[in-house]
Amino acid sequence: MKLTVLTENTASGNFSAEHGLSYYIEHDTSILFDTGHSDVFLMNAEKLGIDLENVENVVLSHGHWDHGDGLSHLKNKNLICHPYAFIKRYRKLDHQYVGLSLCYSELNKKFKLINTRKPYYITENLIFLGEIPRTNSFESQETPFIDEHKIDDFVPDDSALAVIQENELIVVSGCAHSGICNIIEYAKGVTGIDKVITVIGGFHLSENDKQTKQTIQYFKKQKIKHIYPSHCTGLPALAAFYNAFKIKQLKTGMVINF
């Protein structure tokens, strides 16, 4: 598997950056995982010589602006996501809108929508996980978001990819609002594979708090070899992961081969 970072919070070289996430993944097929919130992913892809016109499948990890507003620059592709990705959602603190700029009907005109709560096999070895069960006691316990009805929004549409390679798992998350450990456990259950070799993407951890410490202990217990927390993972949490695993910071333009 080859993963190219098209959008990240941090830039490298002559590549642009923004608050967002977008990965170009090459495995059994090529897919685009999230799009950031502007055309930055397209500009960086062009610099890298990647032609996204040939990509048939786009995966949206969840319906937040910084992961899906770049969809306005694409069309005529399969868009794979959870059906709740299109709800109106806001930040509690300031009531700022954090959902997608394009509504369901607009996206339905631009794309062939594949909306599913259940795991969806893009290929035999590349699986969109659908809705992630919240099973442990330390993740997804609080939320800073509400929906249009002012009901707590725990981002039920938050999903991820499970990639099977040599009977091992690579897990790719967007923001892990559902909990990165919950995601990993579900990926193992869906695929029947216990060995997780790599986890990459947003971990939705801000501080070096109890949740971060429990997450690190979980990763150690699972003996996960390659760990790449990024995007929505705050500096104190990143520092804790660095101290535990000597991680590398993800930046735009990086290419990682697994």
Steps between C-alpha positions, in 0.01 A plus 500: 500500500612851419352807671565857385411792728315753284363716781620537858524775760876527445679577174828367369720616216302684233170335593205693640320423827171579672301379798373179345587153382520324164686182409552336162519125556626242252435135579278261301366820345554873544267697727478850643443503875351839601560826312586767757292819469636667187689417179831452687478123446475558125794741489721262697391204288598690186844576644541129575390394153184331629201508264188487716277492191569128481390433858156338508442484877504778756458410867367763740598415857226725648298810422719781630607794284874440538465148357232545235469854364764419239231281340379815323802462268414143393218326313397177326650265757370255758471672838503249785385625840262453792144633440530743795792681334255758359334622820532862614737527793647775714766561762344547845743771610420760234228333290731507198386275217737203457308282255542465126445803279323288237171338598384148416312598183798693364743215567252247359511689168881507491573145617365147512430485872565176687357563846543218747512438871636153436853413382540548126762305307653731240724206410563170674776664707377859532201551729301808599399411855169684520362582846748432779360347823599702808595213727770616742459723805755773422426616144211703355364585845449873431452713191555869415233483226122527470267441205237734361256385769752595772550134587850379582674386183746218567577479125347154444614520138868497601660206322833372369668262258634154573765384256604134491859434403677168546240395760568814705296817540568862417241735652445846348291748700374848417439648845409202721208673670380147567829421677811368332505191723133432424584528131788254526292248693220522245745462210629183663148369545388578145805344336567218746866611512652573842841631392496879448831617358427869423259772612500837324278809509328730746470363852282783643716533811594846630676467834726250669205401714348173621355416159833557326682289758247217467527520122879471517470200732255339257743552210782347702285200592408452133870528403419732212825562315430814294304786656424830324269728702424816304257783418269532804757360745615788722861577587489367860357170372750489214782553750370210709492276192850612407632413845332159482564406136743755344239588236563712192290808424283470190533784249354573159684335216624207706483157338487194726539144375371219718 
